[in-house]
């Protein structure tokens, strides 16, 4: 059996080894992308001067909106508890676009985008520098599948080797010449990195093949993200319409009981609209005000933020959008593991709360897949381990090529 495992291990490694090296290397490079980017673009993520108090969120969002073209709207904001950091403002277009803004002055410090090096590494890791639907994506997927088989056969070769004790297999010699060093690095490095590389490969394949994603998520009793996106667009749209309709009805009932105070508020808001139109034109009205009554779309965001900040002292971040909010409490390693809140955009009252622990199973599984793949599930320590495992994964095909070529040359010399 050992000879069979060796042949499978070799003849899959030879054609796919170079691609596995590129995938592992690029993956290692983006493990600490956030930290490196913040180091090189400090002016984007940090303010120059910390003032006593940030601007009200509604005023800040309207200032940002005034800098955008008519086709782009503010859809949300992510607030950091760090007084020295800028806030991230999400935009409607293009997809996942965002700006960073100084919360004390309203100054837009720049766009949220990858540094050229990390952009190259990301495209190399996902698509071999090709497109998201082209041959490069298929090549990455096939190479990752082959990596799983190579790792498994490598372990089986080691387990069936009765002539080499465990202690020697795990040792790397630095004093017996380069050939011995490369051999030990290949064997011991593979043993050290196999479990982590298998975890990275098994989770990474969910982004490569829909059939694998369906089966993988199905093992945990949930639908894949692609299926959910495909099935839920109409349902989500319907629920959103019903939810907004309920909010309008609820808001109208409340405003009917406000009497003269409500009329004064409406007059004030109408004055704001008139002044804004005079400065910027009618085309921007829908971005900043509700068409039904002229109230600001961001009117209660500050109140919701303040209420959630009291509920979660020491929070990692708070994200606000129209009618919803998310809080990542301190101590959670994943920024995707947020507690969700719904609030009435007409009254500013919180109407629902879904802690992360009570959210649907598919949310937990997708979050777990992502955090395992990027190594963030255990905090900084597991990210360092993931980085080192990916670097070892980079060396395994190269040392394997070295040993294979050296063996071929040795056989050639023996024949002559």
DRENROGU-145483 format. One record per residue (C-alpha): x, y, z; residue in three letters. Coordinates in steps of 0.001 Angstrom, whole numbers, plus 500000, padded with zeros to 6 digits. Example, Ala and Ser with C-alpha at 12.3 -4.5 7.8 and 13.67 -1.06 7.14 Angstrom:
2
512300495500507800ALA/513670498940507140SER/
//
This chain:
416
500000500000500000UNK/502852502349500752UNK/504014502171497120UNK/500505503014495919UNK/500270505980498274UNK/503711507140497120UNK/502713507010493450UNK/499471508905494024UNK/501320511459496174UNK/504022511971493534UNK/501974512056490357UNK/499477514516491763UNK/502198516723493256UNK/504208517043490037UNK/501534518761487873UNK/499713520633490644UNK/502567521461493031UNK/503355524864491539UNK/499709525949491779UNK/499481524709495369UNK/502578526765496191UNK/500987529898494709UNK/497687529312496546UNK/499407528747499900UNK/501806531669499492UNK/499103534144498511UNK/496896532863501346UNK/499690533423503855UNK/500230536947502555UNK/496640538056503203UNK/496319536643506740UNK/497511539939508223UNK/496262542199505422UNK/494245544404507771UNK/497168545151510080UNK/499606545846507248UNK/497107548042505392UNK/496422550115508500UNK/500169550528508976UNK/500732551837505456UNK/497482553830505231UNK/497370555266508724UNK/495736558490507494UNK/492765556517506146UNK/491963554633509345UNK/492999557124512032UNK/492161560768512713UNK/494853563386513148UNK/493182565039516141UNK/490807563570518703UNK/488169566052519789UNK/485831566006522743UNK/482837564504520972UNK/482048563175517469UNK/479439564863515312UNK/475881563492515524UNK/475592560498513214UNK/472693561945511219UNK/474641565146510516UNK/477743563143509632UNK/475835560917507196UNK/474257563914505492UNK/477698565525505102UNK/479018562352503470UNK/475935562071501262UNK/476507565603500004UNK/479862564483498529UNK/478364561560496588UNK/476859561485493086UNK/473089561131492787UNK/473387557442491869UNK/475125556531495150UNK/473550556585498618UNK/474755555955502152UNK/473440552586503347UNK/475156552199506717UNK/477941553154509069UNK/480279551127511263UNK/481344552860514467UNK/484485551947516400UNK/484782552548520149UNK/488356553722519551UNK/488192557528519660UNK/491191557742517337UNK/489721555737514468UNK/487705556870511479UNK/484256555419510824UNK/483416553240507849UNK/480451554379505746UNK/478859551780503447UNK/477598552846500012UNK/474871551496497753UNK/477053551337494664UNK/479297549669493639UNK/478874546420495591UNK/480590546455499011UNK/481913549971498416UNK/482732552098501439UNK/484327555348502538UNK/486129556291505733UNK/485161559522507454UNK/486569561575510300UNK/483758561494512918UNK/484792564872514361UNK/484917566915511141UNK/482963564962508536UNK/486017564874506277UNK/486142561829503981UNK/489640560395504418UNK/489451557974501499UNK/487918554875499954UNK/488045551429501484UNK/490106549436498997UNK/492930546914498966UNK/496537547902498534UNK/497813546799495090UNK/499965544032496612UNK/497077542510498560UNK/494728542922495613UNK/497156540845493533UNK/497526538255496292UNK/493746537967496702UNK/493159537460492973UNK/496013534961492870UNK/494598533064495836UNK/491050532928494515UNK/491350532919490732UNK/495033532608489715UNK/494843536259488614UNK/491930535425486307UNK/488259536331486603UNK/485847535072489235UNK/484076532943486607UNK/487009531932484398UNK/489486529073484142UNK/491593530417487026UNK/488816529735489535UNK/488489526167488245UNK/492261525693488455UNK/492323526866492072UNK/489465524515492924UNK/491060521479491264UNK/494457522245492810UNK/492851522516496252UNK/491136519160495742UNK/494465517633494748UNK/496088519178497833UNK/493627517291500042UNK/494518513978498365UNK/498253514781498524UNK/498054515570502236UNK/496095512423503017UNK/498459510175501028UNK/501420511871502694UNK/500059511005506127UNK/499285507445505032UNK/502858507068503744UNK/504145508205507123UNK/501795505913509063UNK/502800502867506995UNK/506515503573507415UNK/507425501188510235UNK/511171501776509872UNK/511197505410510989UNK/510178506308514548UNK/507913509291515245UNK/510695511267516921UNK/512890511134513818UNK/509986512020511526UNK/509309515218513468UNK/512942516339513646UNK/514599518708511158UNK/518371518407510898UNK/520376521597510320UNK/523838520042510478UNK/523801517208507937UNK/523802519158504698UNK/521169520724502459UNK/519787517476500986UNK/518972516164504467UNK/517544519556505522UNK/515166519726502530UNK/514108516114503110UNK/513382516719506793UNK/511561519976506029UNK/509328518165503546UNK/508509515278505889UNK/508342517068509242UNK/506847520246507780UNK/504119518201506146UNK/503302516476509435UNK/503181519748511360UNK/501040521552508785UNK/498706518793507561UNK/495802519317509975UNK/495768523075509430UNK/496177522792505660UNK/493343520278505494UNK/491094522667507424UNK/492016525523505070UNK/491508523389501963UNK/488206521840503051UNK/486713525230503897UNK/488290526986500910UNK/486612524638498435UNK/483230526130499391UNK/484200529151497295UNK/485290527047494304UNK/482540524542493515UNK/478788524891494017UNK/478342521099494247UNK/480938520929497009UNK/479417523917498819UNK/475969522294498702UNK/477286519011500079UNK/479542520624502658UNK/476795522807504123UNK/474357519930503805UNK/476520517903506208UNK/475634520495508854UNK/471958520518507932UNK/471890523950506274UNK/471589525282502743UNK/474628526726501024UNK/474927530493500729UNK/474352530321496965UNK/471074528454497450UNK/469963530882500127UNK/470728533879497918UNK/468864532280495044UNK/465790531327497045UNK/465468534238499422UNK/465652537331497243UNK/461935537445496603UNK/461132536429500167UNK/463512539003501618UNK/462028541655499367UNK/458514540722500421UNK/459387540731504111UNK/461127544068503749UNK/458057545571502080UNK/455784544147504760UNK/458149545344507494UNK/458345548850506039UNK/454582548903505637UNK/454165547942509276UNK/456635550639510304UNK/454767553280508317UNK/451461552228509848UNK/452979552150513325UNK/454686555490512768UNK/451519557111511470UNK/449635556018514600UNK/452344557526516798UNK/452408560784514866UNK/448637561128515175UNK/449121561263518957UNK/451892563835518921UNK/449587566754518253UNK/451146570180517858UNK/454615568876518716UNK/454474566584515687UNK/453380569448513445UNK/456298571603514617UNK/458711568746513921UNK/457235568296510457UNK/457525572007509729UNK/461149571951510854UNK/461925568949508681UNK/460162570511505707UNK/462300573617506192UNK/465401571407506157UNK/464266569822502917UNK/463600573201501334UNK/467021574514502365UNK/468746571348501181UNK/467010571475497816UNK/468091575061497394UNK/471705574070497958UNK/471872570709496188UNK/468792570291494007UNK/465736568026494215UNK/467510564899492957UNK/469175564222496291UNK/466020564280498410UNK/465477560514498404UNK/468983559920499701UNK/468538561947502854UNK/464829562081503622UNK/461888559716503676UNK/459610560624500806UNK/456465560054502898UNK/456957562717505544UNK/460335564340504991UNK/462005562959508113UNK/465718562278507910UNK/466661558695507028UNK/469349558894509711UNK/467212560640512326UNK/467479558001515070UNK/470846556443514281UNK/472580558410517020UNK/469982557425519607UNK/470203553758518620UNK/473998553876518781UNK/473992555467522222UNK/471488552932523542UNK/473472549972522189UNK/476754551404523472UNK/475274551438526989UNK/474065547873526598UNK/477479546679525349UNK/480260548509527185UNK/483595547809525519UNK/481970546663522258UNK/484193545929519250UNK/481993547706516715UNK/478436548867516076UNK/476995548849512558UNK/473855550851511748UNK/471682550789508658UNK/468083551707507935UNK/465939549780510390UNK/468674547413511591UNK/471778547438513750UNK/474478544933514684UNK/476789544884517700UNK/479934542786518050UNK/480600542531521804UNK/484090542547523230UNK/485701539133523431UNK/484314537786520154UNK/486999536844517647UNK/484805537180514574UNK/483344540494513452UNK/480616538442511783UNK/479337537211515143UNK/477192540229515910UNK/473952540526517870UNK/471197541891515621UNK/468622544562516440UNK/465623545928514554UNK/464355549432515188UNK/461458551503513975UNK/462743554164511583UNK/459706556350512374UNK/460010556367516150UNK/463583555200516880UNK/462357552445519188UNK/464106549068519195UNK/461515546510518099UNK/463538543283518075UNK/466744541683519306UNK/468364538468518058UNK/471577537552519915UNK/474152535755517813UNK/473617532566519803UNK/469922532565518799UNK/470448533271515105UNK/469733530554512564UNK/472097527632512142UNK/473169528633508643UNK/474536531934509973UNK/476670530074512497UNK/477958527562509941UNK/478867530219507355UNK/480593532276510021UNK/482503529221511240UNK/483619528315507710UNK/484943531822507138UNK/486701532149510499UNK/488361528732510135UNK/489541529549506629UNK/491096532872507605UNK/492363531507510934UNK/490588534034513149UNK/488532531527515167UNK/490974531596518095UNK/492209535168517878UNK/495758536277517186UNK/497341532939518086UNK/495395530927515503UNK/496044533585512865UNK/499784533238513482UNK/499485529434513284UNK/497480529763510039UNK/500143532060508595UNK/502941529610509473UNK/500969526603508190UNK/500336528364504867UNK/504047529192504606UNK/504901525532505243UNK/502342524643502588UNK/504241526928500223UNK/507486524996500794UNK/506096521446500556UNK/505742521299496736UNK/509138523021496297UNK/510974520601498589UNK/509047517768496952UNK/510244518872493517UNK/513797519016494858UNK/513669515484496268UNK/512032514116493110UNK/514557515706490735UNK/517442514609492939UNK/516138511045492891UNK/515804511120489098UNK/519354512416488709UNK/520628509707491053UNK/518961507008488995UNK/520390508485485810UNK/523923508392487230UNK/523504504797488412UNK/522495503675484906UNK/525688505110483490UNK/
//
